[in-house]
Amino acid sequence: MSSNESLANLLKEERRFAPPEELAAAANVTAEAYEQAAADRLEFWAAQADRLTWSTKPTETLDWSNPPFAKWFADGKLNVTYNCVDRHVEAGHGDRVALHFEGEPGDARTITYAQLKDEVSRAANALTELGVTAGDRVAIYLPMIPEAVIAMLACARIGAPHSVVFGGFSADALATRIGDADARVVITADGGYRRGKPSALKPAVDEALTKPGTEGVRSVLVVRRTGQETAWAEGRDVWWHDLVPRQSDQHTPQAFDAEHPLFILYTSGTTGKPKGILHTTGGYLTQASYTHHAVFDLKPETDVFWCTADIGWVTGHSYIVYGPLSNGATQVLYEGTPDSPHQGRWWEIIQKYGVTILYTAPTAIRTYMKWGEDIPAKFDLSSLRLLGSVGEPINPEAWVWYRKHIGADRTPIVDTWWQTETGAMMISPLPGLTTTKPGSAQTPLPGIAATVIDDEGNEVPNGSGGYLVLTEPWPSMLRTIWGDDQRYLDTYWSRFENRYFAGDGAKKDEDGDIWLLGRVDDVMLVSGHNISTTEVESALVSHPKVAEAAVVGASDPTTGQAIAAFVILRGSATEDENLVEELRTHVAKQLGPIAKPKRILPVAELPKTRSGKIMRRLLRDVAENRQLGDVTTLTDSTVMDLIQSKLPAAPSED
């Protein structure tokens, strides 16, 4: 059976989920949006830009005179932070909660929009006192605390592009990013709380600033979070609590050109030098704001929104800071891990704050599947009305579990595809319109042009697979790779002429809906057949004994690549002599004999980065009996020792 046939069979068996009548009747976006965008795409985006407050309203929508270097709304001027904070206060919503902060130890803070305006103004004045001016880069290396959001907004307020670095990255990774952006100031904390104990951050900054290339840093602004003993460089280091509170709470935001740089965000998990993805102001905020309004059907007067991402990733930029705040949303901000101090912490938070919209990653959903549905069942999750998925393709089994056990089998799920590079969502169901299919991102959003093509660049027919490409510029697109226009051209625009190649494989089903299959390097070539790691992982997780799976293609002298699978069993399942063959047979039945894994290894944990992504590169090293590559970005590097100690016997050959 071919991979395409297996997908078709899956779809025949899948249930479809129509939008709830009540949600559909009051949805923010109707079918008219698709019609308007199809009739005049640029006019559609110009209308979305009108959702923002401009100091100088743009008269030009798109300048594509030098592709692929786009300019959106180029003659307009605005201030991002004014749009995210001040205008809501001026509209009489100053008492509305902007952030419900929940610290991992259980401390909590509630910050209204009026309070947020005051705090951001003080922070903007503090950065100005430190000598930061428009155009200077500021590195932010913080835990998930309110000061992280405040720091980003303060930078945007004064036109200083920020480069947020995930707090789990090493000193070397931090130094590389500080140096590449030539940052003038670093904002950090003594530490944050993770898994029940303080986790230091400042020592990594101190070490990073001894590395070549970081000489441009003049000041380090330090938030006291944990009270840990902290080394201090006099003349360079400044406590947040000494500098920021004494500033005036009055600050007049300055309008900047729509193409003024807003932030640089470095992609992680790739080989070689990290890519500094540059996003600018007007187009980015237009699309982040619109997609948050449309895809989550946000009602700011009544909804409580929670995106569980970290601000170190683009999801945190677009759907914790800029998208939600531009729409006047009330949000939850949580510092810690899902299992501290217990495995029900997320559901406890939803119950406490009455969260109505939850946006999280398939990795987290599968982790909760592994822990068991009895844990969320202990909490009142009835406030939830919409669920979202982001970060990687979600397998149908996890999608259905998420809807059933978190959404009480009534909430729509929006499975969103986008990237650091795209800046905002590109492909997703709309909850008031789309009849959803478990595991499918489905259709490009209004105003987005995306399709699936083959090796020759031809659009594939329904029922076929290939490469996901974007065929028209979009407002929130990356403008370049910081300091390296040629790398931008080579990386994203060289494979297919006049098309942005996303690096992801995808398929169109018989209805033309899009199913993401992961990065193209996660597509295995077995005996001449393209087999997606995502499809095999989904098949394995659909077995009642499997909680999570990671699949890689390992070199094989006979078939080119052979499928190697690493599986975590569900709590009640046991590893017996028949298990591996049972799972291999199950996959063969689901996807066809060609997709049967040659090797399956039950493991206790999978190697994951601190952002929750599975490091398949390391699993490929294990499968091919190679020396392990770099493990420094793993949450727990000892996981690889455990996996290697359990290497299976010679695999079966059938």
FILOVO-743737 format. One record per residue (C-alpha): residue number from 1; x, y, z. Coordinates in nm, 3 decimals. Example, Ala and Ser with C-alpha at 12.3 -4.5 7.8 and 13.67 -1.06 7.14 Angstrom:
<pts>
vexfi xx yy zz
1 1.230 -0.450 0.780
2 1.367 -0.106 0.714
</pts>
This chain:
<pts>
vexfi xx yy zz
1 0.000 0.000 0.000
2 0.138 0.343 -0.090
3 0.167 0.627 0.160
4 -0.106 0.814 -0.028
5 -0.341 0.517 -0.008
6 -0.281 0.485 0.367
7 -0.377 0.849 0.416
8 -0.692 0.797 0.210
9 -0.787 0.497 0.424
10 -0.727 0.697 0.739
11 -0.957 0.972 0.619
12 -1.235 0.728 0.536
13 -1.230 0.614 0.896
14 -1.199 0.960 1.050
15 -1.485 1.141 1.209
16 -1.553 1.499 1.101
17 -1.642 1.768 1.351
18 -1.870 2.054 1.249
19 -1.845 2.388 1.435
20 -2.073 2.419 1.739
21 -2.386 2.610 1.636
22 -2.349 2.870 1.910
23 -1.988 2.947 1.818
24 -2.063 2.956 1.445
25 -2.350 3.200 1.496
26 -2.127 3.454 1.673
27 -1.794 3.381 1.501
28 -1.551 3.667 1.446
29 -1.485 3.556 1.088
30 -1.736 3.434 0.831
31 -1.700 3.279 0.488
32 -1.704 3.631 0.349
33 -1.339 3.669 0.455
34 -1.229 3.400 0.209
35 -1.438 3.563 -0.063
36 -1.293 3.908 0.002
37 -0.936 3.776 0.007
38 -0.991 3.580 -0.315
39 -1.137 3.885 -0.490
40 -0.854 4.122 -0.389
41 -0.585 3.985 -0.161
42 -0.406 4.316 -0.106
43 -0.728 4.502 -0.033
44 -0.811 4.230 0.220
45 -0.481 4.286 0.404
46 -0.523 4.665 0.386
47 -0.856 4.618 0.565
48 -0.688 4.410 0.836
49 -0.426 4.683 0.884
50 -0.717 4.913 0.969
51 -0.767 4.710 1.286
52 -0.452 4.881 1.417
53 -0.403 5.242 1.523
54 -0.162 5.423 1.289
55 0.003 5.760 1.348
56 0.036 5.786 0.971
57 -0.205 5.563 0.786
58 -0.043 5.374 0.497
59 -0.153 5.440 0.143
60 0.056 5.158 -0.007
61 -0.012 4.797 0.088
62 0.268 4.591 -0.069
63 0.593 4.685 -0.241
64 0.716 4.371 -0.416
65 0.941 4.554 -0.659
66 1.252 4.372 -0.534
67 1.138 4.018 -0.457
68 1.176 3.840 -0.223
69 1.242 4.152 -0.013
70 0.891 4.263 0.077
71 0.773 4.593 0.217
72 0.424 4.608 0.365
73 0.243 4.933 0.447
74 0.579 5.103 0.395
75 0.461 5.464 0.409
76 0.269 5.410 0.732
77 0.391 5.482 1.085
78 0.281 5.330 1.414
79 0.401 5.220 1.756
80 0.353 4.853 1.838
81 0.333 4.901 2.214
82 0.076 5.178 2.182
83 -0.136 4.928 1.987
84 -0.086 4.658 2.251
85 -0.136 4.868 2.564
86 -0.209 5.242 2.553
87 -0.504 5.237 2.317
88 -0.692 4.988 2.536
89 -0.645 5.215 2.839
90 -0.756 5.517 2.636
91 -1.065 5.321 2.527
92 -1.168 5.277 2.891
93 -1.036 4.922 2.943
94 -0.757 5.009 3.186
95 -0.914 4.792 3.458
96 -0.926 4.485 3.234
97 -0.675 4.217 3.335
98 -0.395 4.184 3.083
99 -0.195 3.912 3.260
100 -0.276 3.655 3.525
101 0.075 3.547 3.624
102 0.114 3.212 3.797
103 0.460 3.135 3.931
104 0.566 2.776 3.963
105 0.599 2.801 4.344
106 0.238 2.921 4.358
107 0.292 3.297 4.380
108 0.058 3.498 4.158
109 0.025 3.851 4.021
110 -0.261 4.014 3.835
111 -0.169 4.301 3.604
112 -0.432 4.522 3.443
113 -0.382 4.710 3.118
114 -0.342 5.037 3.312
115 -0.078 4.879 3.534
116 0.093 4.726 3.231
117 0.108 5.070 3.067
118 0.276 5.215 3.375
119 0.525 4.928 3.404
120 0.616 4.937 3.035
121 0.660 5.314 3.048
122 0.897 5.284 3.346
123 1.094 5.009 3.169
124 1.115 5.219 2.852
125 1.248 5.512 3.055
126 1.497 5.280 3.225
127 1.631 5.152 2.892
128 1.664 5.511 2.776
129 1.865 5.589 3.091
130 2.093 5.298 3.002
131 2.159 5.466 2.669
132 1.937 5.250 2.448
133 1.809 5.438 2.143
134 1.596 5.343 1.844
135 1.773 5.080 1.637
136 1.991 4.945 1.922
137 1.944 4.573 1.981
138 1.853 4.440 2.325
139 1.894 4.072 2.420
140 1.632 3.928 2.656
141 1.712 3.611 2.852
142 1.435 3.567 3.107
143 1.204 3.307 3.257
144 0.830 3.322 3.195
145 0.762 3.612 3.427
146 0.576 3.940 3.364
147 0.904 4.128 3.326
148 0.967 3.927 3.008
149 0.653 4.070 2.847
150 0.724 4.415 2.990
151 1.080 4.410 2.854
152 0.967 4.318 2.503
153 0.702 4.591 2.501
154 0.948 4.846 2.641
155 1.192 4.770 2.359
156 0.917 4.800 2.098
157 0.803 5.126 2.256
158 1.141 5.295 2.198
159 1.214 5.125 1.865
160 1.494 4.901 1.995
161 1.471 4.560 1.822
162 1.477 4.279 2.077
163 1.637 3.940 2.047
164 1.473 3.704 2.294
165 1.685 3.400 2.377
166 1.514 3.101 2.538
167 1.616 3.074 2.904
168 1.719 2.712 2.861
169 1.993 2.787 2.609
170 2.358 2.755 2.710
171 2.609 3.037 2.756
172 2.763 2.953 2.418
173 2.426 2.969 2.240
174 2.347 3.295 2.418
175 2.685 3.444 2.325
176 2.637 3.356 1.959
177 2.302 3.533 1.951
178 2.424 3.838 2.145
179 2.721 3.869 1.913
180 2.534 3.822 1.588
181 2.278 4.087 1.680
182 2.548 4.312 1.833
183 2.326 4.369 2.138
184 2.395 4.671 2.360
185 2.200 4.559 2.668
186 2.106 4.218 2.809
187 1.795 4.183 3.026
188 1.804 3.873 3.246
189 1.716 3.745 3.595
190 1.901 3.582 3.878
191 1.699 3.274 3.784
192 1.356 3.121 3.750
193 1.172 2.828 3.901
194 1.172 2.497 3.720
195 1.054 2.161 3.854
196 1.028 2.287 4.208
197 1.363 2.456 4.249
198 1.546 2.773 4.143
199 1.728 2.750 3.811
200 2.003 3.011 3.769
201 2.020 3.233 3.458
202 2.267 3.510 3.542
203 2.575 3.280 3.543
204 2.510 3.193 3.177
205 2.501 3.565 3.093
206 2.825 3.625 3.282
207 2.994 3.342 3.094
208 2.847 3.447 2.759
209 2.987 3.797 2.800
210 3.341 3.657 2.824
211 3.311 3.520 2.469
212 3.441 3.699 2.160
213 3.180 3.908 1.981
214 2.990 4.020 2.292
215 3.206 4.324 2.363
216 2.928 4.561 2.259
217 2.717 4.488 2.569
218 2.725 4.793 2.797
219 2.471 4.696 3.062
220 2.304 4.388 3.211
221 1.964 4.459 3.367
222 1.882 4.187 3.622
223 1.539 4.095 3.760
224 1.544 3.946 4.110
225 1.317 3.644 4.088
226 1.462 3.362 4.301
227 1.689 3.549 4.543
228 1.984 3.328 4.452
229 2.331 3.457 4.523
230 2.440 3.638 4.209
231 2.784 3.740 4.088
232 2.803 4.110 4.008
233 3.004 4.319 3.765
234 3.010 4.673 3.902
235 2.948 4.937 3.640
236 2.782 4.684 3.407
237 2.516 4.501 3.610
238 2.205 4.684 3.732
239 1.918 4.546 3.938
240 1.576 4.591 3.777
241 1.428 4.679 4.117
242 1.687 4.957 4.164
243 1.645 5.112 3.820
244 1.292 5.057 3.689
245 1.058 5.145 3.981
246 1.216 5.490 4.027
247 1.137 5.588 3.668
248 0.838 5.800 3.568
249 0.527 5.609 3.464
250 0.483 5.862 3.184
251 0.637 5.786 2.847
252 0.523 5.907 2.507
253 0.552 5.630 2.246
254 0.723 5.729 1.923
255 0.582 5.628 1.584
256 0.812 5.419 1.365
257 0.805 5.325 0.999
258 0.608 5.008 0.928
259 0.932 4.846 0.808
260 1.129 4.942 1.121
261 1.285 4.624 1.270
262 1.078 4.491 1.561
263 1.269 4.179 1.659
264 1.530 3.924 1.562
265 1.459 3.564 1.659
266 1.717 3.293 1.607
267 1.607 2.955 1.483
268 1.734 2.664 1.688
269 1.794 2.297 1.624
270 1.976 2.341 1.292
271 2.339 2.278 1.211
272 2.579 2.566 1.162
273 2.531 2.926 1.262
274 2.179 3.008 1.390
275 1.968 3.212 1.151
276 1.857 3.550 1.283
277 1.503 3.584 1.147
278 1.415 3.952 1.111
279 1.057 4.071 1.157
280 0.946 4.430 1.113
281 0.662 4.633 1.255
282 0.344 4.708 1.060
283 0.295 4.393 0.853
284 0.393 4.162 1.138
285 0.151 4.322 1.386
286 -0.128 4.326 1.126
287 -0.112 3.951 1.068
288 -0.037 3.851 1.428
289 -0.334 4.056 1.546
290 -0.573 3.942 1.274
291 -0.492 3.572 1.303
292 -0.526 3.578 1.681
293 -0.867 3.744 1.642
294 -0.981 3.509 1.365
295 -0.839 3.167 1.452
296 -0.912 3.186 1.824
297 -1.242 3.373 1.776
298 -1.131 3.595 2.062
299 -1.396 3.784 2.257
300 -1.179 4.015 2.474
301 -1.462 4.102 2.713
302 -1.518 3.742 2.820
303 -1.232 3.516 2.708
304 -0.928 3.411 2.909
305 -0.655 3.303 2.669
306 -0.360 3.077 2.755
307 -0.076 2.999 2.518
308 0.158 2.760 2.700
309 0.464 2.846 2.488
310 0.775 3.024 2.611
311 0.849 3.378 2.495
312 1.182 3.244 2.369
313 1.000 3.095 2.071
314 0.802 3.271 1.800
315 0.476 3.131 1.939
316 0.539 3.333 2.253
317 0.612 3.646 2.052
318 0.305 3.629 1.830
319 0.049 3.461 2.057
320 0.150 3.570 2.407
321 0.275 3.922 2.349
322 0.184 4.093 2.024
323 -0.127 3.916 1.894
324 -0.328 3.884 2.217
325 -0.232 4.221 2.365
326 -0.308 4.405 2.042
327 -0.658 4.258 2.073
328 -0.704 4.355 2.439
329 -0.702 3.994 2.558
330 -0.684 3.868 2.915
331 -0.415 3.603 2.941
332 -0.255 3.349 3.170
333 0.125 3.350 3.197
334 0.270 3.041 3.368
335 0.633 3.013 3.472
336 0.683 2.644 3.530
337 0.656 2.292 3.396
338 0.335 2.090 3.351
339 0.424 1.848 3.632
340 0.525 2.085 3.912
341 0.425 2.031 4.181
342 0.191 1.768 4.035
343 0.083 1.636 3.696
344 -0.245 1.822 3.707
345 -0.094 2.170 3.731
346 -0.215 2.290 3.390
347 -0.572 2.177 3.454
348 -0.562 2.334 3.799
349 -0.463 2.667 3.639
350 -0.743 2.642 3.381
351 -0.989 2.579 3.663
352 -0.849 2.866 3.874
353 -0.863 3.134 3.605
354 -1.153 3.008 3.397
355 -0.939 2.970 3.085
356 -1.158 2.960 2.773
357 -0.895 2.917 2.498
358 -0.592 2.688 2.531
359 -0.308 2.685 2.275
360 -0.040 2.420 2.324
361 0.188 2.171 2.149
362 0.126 1.809 2.045
363 0.426 1.705 2.256
364 0.247 1.830 2.568
365 -0.078 1.662 2.466
366 0.096 1.328 2.415
367 0.271 1.365 2.750
368 -0.066 1.407 2.919
369 -0.196 1.106 2.727
370 0.089 0.907 2.875
371 0.004 1.026 3.226
372 -0.360 0.926 3.181
373 -0.699 1.087 3.134
374 -0.782 1.042 3.502
375 -0.563 1.346 3.584
376 -0.753 1.615 3.387
377 -1.077 1.445 3.488
378 -1.017 1.565 3.846
379 -1.052 1.931 3.744
380 -1.332 2.151 3.617
381 -1.240 2.230 3.256
382 -1.589 2.338 3.156
383 -1.475 2.696 3.088
384 -1.283 2.581 2.779
385 -1.454 2.663 2.450
386 -1.166 2.634 2.202
387 -0.843 2.435 2.181
388 -0.538 2.497 1.963
389 -0.233 2.301 1.854
390 0.102 2.440 1.738
391 0.464 2.349 1.676
392 0.452 2.022 1.486
393 0.200 1.803 1.304
394 -0.047 1.652 1.550
395 -0.131 1.287 1.505
396 -0.505 1.206 1.488
397 -0.490 0.997 1.806
398 -0.362 1.294 2.010
399 -0.610 1.528 1.839
400 -0.904 1.307 1.936
401 -0.773 1.258 2.291
402 -0.729 1.637 2.329
403 -1.084 1.704 2.217
404 -1.235 1.426 2.425
405 -1.051 1.454 2.755
406 -0.968 1.826 2.763
407 -1.249 1.965 2.549
408 -1.527 1.735 2.676
409 -1.592 1.624 2.314
410 -1.749 1.962 2.234
411 -1.471 2.215 2.173
412 -1.336 2.285 1.823
413 -0.963 2.228 1.770
414 -0.761 2.463 1.552
415 -0.446 2.284 1.433
416 -0.222 2.567 1.314
417 0.075 2.557 1.077
418 0.328 2.839 1.069
419 0.696 2.901 1.141
420 0.941 3.143 1.300
421 0.993 3.266 0.946
422 0.626 3.322 0.864
423 0.572 3.525 1.183
424 0.207 3.432 1.222
425 -0.038 3.152 1.141
426 -0.069 3.055 0.776
427 -0.278 2.736 0.759
428 -0.553 2.657 1.008
429 -0.922 2.578 1.042
430 -1.147 2.866 1.143
431 -1.353 2.747 1.441
432 -1.683 2.899 1.331
433 -1.657 2.778 0.972
434 -1.446 2.468 0.927
435 -1.561 2.110 0.963
436 -1.241 1.975 1.112
437 -1.051 1.654 1.050
438 -0.829 1.513 1.326
439 -0.466 1.571 1.230
440 -0.516 1.816 0.943
441 -0.432 2.190 0.939
442 -0.672 2.198 0.644
443 -0.670 2.523 0.446
444 -0.467 2.845 0.409
445 -0.617 3.132 0.604
446 -0.782 3.417 0.412
447 -0.517 3.619 0.231
448 -0.259 3.337 0.238
449 -0.148 3.154 -0.077
450 -0.007 2.809 -0.001
451 -0.002 2.484 -0.194
452 0.179 2.152 -0.232
453 0.414 2.092 -0.526
454 0.631 1.811 -0.660
455 1.006 1.804 -0.730
456 0.957 1.987 -1.059
457 0.752 2.263 -0.896
458 0.416 2.148 -1.031
459 0.113 2.166 -0.804
460 0.013 1.815 -0.702
461 -0.344 1.689 -0.749
462 -0.568 1.609 -0.456
463 -0.467 1.284 -0.293
464 -0.096 1.341 -0.355
465 0.199 1.470 -0.155
466 0.509 1.682 -0.198
467 0.652 2.006 -0.068
468 0.462 2.287 0.103
469 0.528 2.626 -0.059
470 0.395 2.979 -0.025
471 0.328 3.143 -0.359
472 0.249 3.504 -0.262
473 0.409 3.739 -0.005
474 0.226 3.782 0.327
475 0.238 4.069 0.581
476 0.418 3.897 0.870
477 0.685 3.729 0.655
478 1.049 3.748 0.754
479 1.224 4.031 0.575
480 1.568 3.869 0.566
481 1.822 3.682 0.779
482 1.987 3.942 1.000
483 2.303 4.062 0.831
484 2.291 3.803 0.554
485 2.060 3.873 0.260
486 2.229 3.606 0.049
487 2.162 3.335 0.305
488 1.798 3.447 0.306
489 1.782 3.399 -0.071
490 1.968 3.067 -0.064
491 1.774 2.919 0.229
492 1.418 3.005 0.136
493 1.392 3.108 -0.228
494 1.643 2.901 -0.427
495 1.474 2.559 -0.439
496 1.163 2.670 -0.630
497 1.161 2.985 -0.841
498 0.951 3.272 -0.701
499 0.819 3.051 -0.421
500 0.901 3.040 -0.054
501 0.988 2.681 0.033
502 0.884 2.614 0.390
503 1.103 2.305 0.433
504 0.801 2.092 0.521
505 0.646 1.801 0.344
506 0.269 1.797 0.304
507 -0.015 1.613 0.135
508 -0.349 1.716 -0.001
509 -0.633 1.478 0.070
510 -0.916 1.407 -0.173
511 -1.092 1.723 -0.056
512 -0.782 1.935 -0.111
513 -0.720 1.983 0.261
514 -0.355 2.000 0.369
515 -0.191 1.751 0.603
516 0.153 1.844 0.731
517 0.411 1.566 0.735
518 0.700 1.732 0.915
519 1.031 1.857 0.786
520 1.141 1.710 0.457
521 1.441 1.557 0.632
522 1.187 1.364 0.839
523 1.058 1.193 0.526
524 1.219 0.851 0.488
525 1.298 0.686 0.157
526 1.240 0.314 0.203
527 1.279 0.098 -0.107
528 1.194 0.396 -0.323
529 0.884 0.488 -0.123
530 0.850 0.821 0.056
531 0.725 0.749 0.409
532 0.667 1.025 0.659
533 0.797 0.983 1.011
534 0.476 1.153 1.125
535 0.257 0.888 0.963
536 0.447 0.601 1.124
537 0.448 0.778 1.460
538 0.072 0.833 1.433
539 0.022 0.466 1.354
540 0.226 0.359 1.656
541 0.048 0.600 1.892
542 -0.288 0.471 1.770
543 -0.198 0.137 1.935
544 -0.351 0.123 2.285
545 -0.015 0.034 2.446
546 0.181 0.331 2.305
547 0.181 0.682 2.457
548 0.445 0.847 2.240
549 0.668 0.751 1.951
550 0.962 0.891 1.758
551 1.061 0.746 1.423
552 1.379 0.792 1.218
553 1.515 0.657 0.895
554 1.841 0.468 0.949
555 2.079 0.380 0.665
556 2.016 0.032 0.532
557 2.220 -0.148 0.263
558 1.913 -0.317 0.117
559 1.633 -0.062 0.131
560 1.826 0.267 0.141
561 1.668 0.353 0.471
562 1.503 0.132 0.729
563 1.249 0.255 0.979
564 1.363 0.264 1.341
565 1.107 0.347 1.609
566 1.145 0.445 1.973
567 0.826 0.416 2.180
568 0.711 0.511 2.528
569 0.448 0.273 2.660
570 0.130 0.380 2.837
571 0.124 0.339 3.211
572 -0.060 0.006 3.219
573 0.130 -0.156 2.929
574 0.413 -0.398 2.991
575 0.711 -0.486 2.778
576 0.683 -0.856 2.692
577 0.839 -1.076 2.426
578 0.550 -1.025 2.185
579 0.528 -0.646 2.211
580 0.766 -0.548 1.931
581 0.612 -0.783 1.678
582 0.265 -0.674 1.784
583 0.355 -0.312 1.714
584 0.522 -0.391 1.382
585 0.214 -0.579 1.270
586 -0.008 -0.293 1.382
587 0.186 -0.040 1.173
588 0.179 -0.270 0.872
589 -0.197 -0.297 0.906
590 -0.236 0.081 0.942
591 0.002 0.196 0.668
592 0.102 -0.109 0.464
593 0.396 -0.353 0.488
594 0.643 -0.101 0.345
595 0.596 0.116 0.654
596 0.663 -0.163 0.904
597 0.948 -0.053 1.134
598 1.255 -0.273 1.111
599 1.348 -0.196 1.471
600 1.131 -0.090 1.765
601 1.282 0.001 2.100
602 1.060 0.066 2.404
603 1.218 0.345 2.612
604 1.131 0.536 2.929
605 1.183 0.881 2.776
606 1.267 1.044 2.444
607 1.543 1.301 2.393
608 1.378 1.642 2.379
609 1.499 1.998 2.362
610 1.383 2.242 2.626
611 1.114 2.358 2.385
612 0.972 2.004 2.375
613 1.089 1.899 2.030
614 1.217 1.547 1.985
615 1.582 1.536 1.875
616 1.552 1.277 1.599
617 1.911 1.345 1.494
618 2.031 1.177 1.817
619 1.795 0.885 1.770
620 1.934 0.843 1.418
621 2.283 0.829 1.570
622 2.166 0.549 1.801
623 1.990 0.362 1.521
624 2.302 0.374 1.304
625 2.540 0.292 1.591
626 2.723 0.624 1.551
627 2.885 0.838 1.817
628 2.625 1.074 1.957
629 2.623 1.433 1.834
630 2.579 1.741 2.050
631 2.340 1.679 2.343
632 2.371 2.019 2.512
633 2.026 2.140 2.404
634 1.847 1.844 2.562
635 1.636 1.892 2.872
636 1.804 1.581 3.019
637 2.112 1.445 2.842
638 2.110 1.127 3.053
639 1.810 1.010 2.848
640 2.052 0.912 2.570
641 2.256 0.697 2.809
642 1.941 0.508 2.905
643 1.843 0.457 2.542
644 2.188 0.332 2.440
645 2.195 0.091 2.731
646 1.878 -0.071 2.596
647 1.988 -0.124 2.237
648 1.790 -0.414 2.092
649 1.916 -0.734 1.953
650 1.961 -0.775 1.578
651 1.637 -0.673 1.409
652 1.404 -0.903 1.230
653 1.440 -0.892 0.851
654 1.087 -0.947 0.724
</pts>
